[in-house]
């Protein structure tokens, strides 16, 4: 009944919004989420069903162990999250659209009731996402649509476990569960970088402790390897983003076609630099296998998700890895105005790098 009442609340919000396109978007969001929630079956029932494949039963058992670990060791507000299971017929649960002006690295922001403004928009239908993407493309924006393995409703609903999780390798499934549960702890409207970097830090440190308890520290070294590749990519992205910022600042001086030509040259250099960087990696990097085709939307999204991870890892270190104390410190930081938050996080990142 709790989830049904929340769905009715969302439907009420839809009717209060103005504009056909806005109503259409919220209608698909509500109907898509309602369908997801209503498709769930208790994990215990799926596990005990003799027709459930052994591999899935093993993943479900592991997920329930991870839920308990998240609640007891990581002090995460698990509640009834991941207690139901949904079989999806697609590799993603939603797709996200990112749109960035042609000569900018600041993404378009969509604003929502309660959630505030975000630098992406989620769709349960790929066709709907592409339809809105076309509108941005017609206005000269750079765009990107990517599949999302899971999302969090910030504790408003009991988010289900689904095939987006169970199709992953064991360590990545557990890490994703920790990440999504972390969004229940703190969420700042209008600050995607803060929210995602915090959840990624909880994911990483939670996975380290989990694998240590499981007697699999080697798998954490693999996770650290993925993080190292992501950090190397982030350093490369920041370097080229600075060059793009300098170029885009000349919009009032240079003609558009000259800006486009220089922009294309910079992105070509970035693609080659990424190819050289990833040549020795044992698996594809954050942008996938080379050759890659990147634009403003790719860079904006990647920076949003990785910007402050070292800072939050330093905060957890400062809390002596007491997660409850760490969350209190993060909540206190979240109450500061954005400029002070960013300055503090930048200083923490420097401290973390100094102690590596």
RAHU-V74289 format. One record per helix or strand of 3 or more residues. SS is the DSSP state (H for helix, E for strand). FROM is the first residue (numbers start at 0). TO is the last residue. If there is no record, write none. Layout:
ss=SS from=FROM to=TO
ss=SS from=FROM to=TO
This chain:
ss=H from=1 to=15
ss=H from=19 to=37
ss=H from=42 to=47
ss=H from=53 to=71
ss=E from=83 to=85
ss=E from=93 to=99
ss=E from=109 to=111
ss=E from=115 to=117
ss=E from=120 to=122
ss=H from=125 to=137
ss=E from=141 to=147
ss=H from=162 to=165
ss=H from=169 to=181
ss=H from=191 to=212
ss=H from=216 to=247
ss=H from=255 to=279
ss=H from=295 to=305
ss=H from=308 to=317
ss=H from=322 to=333
ss=H from=337 to=353
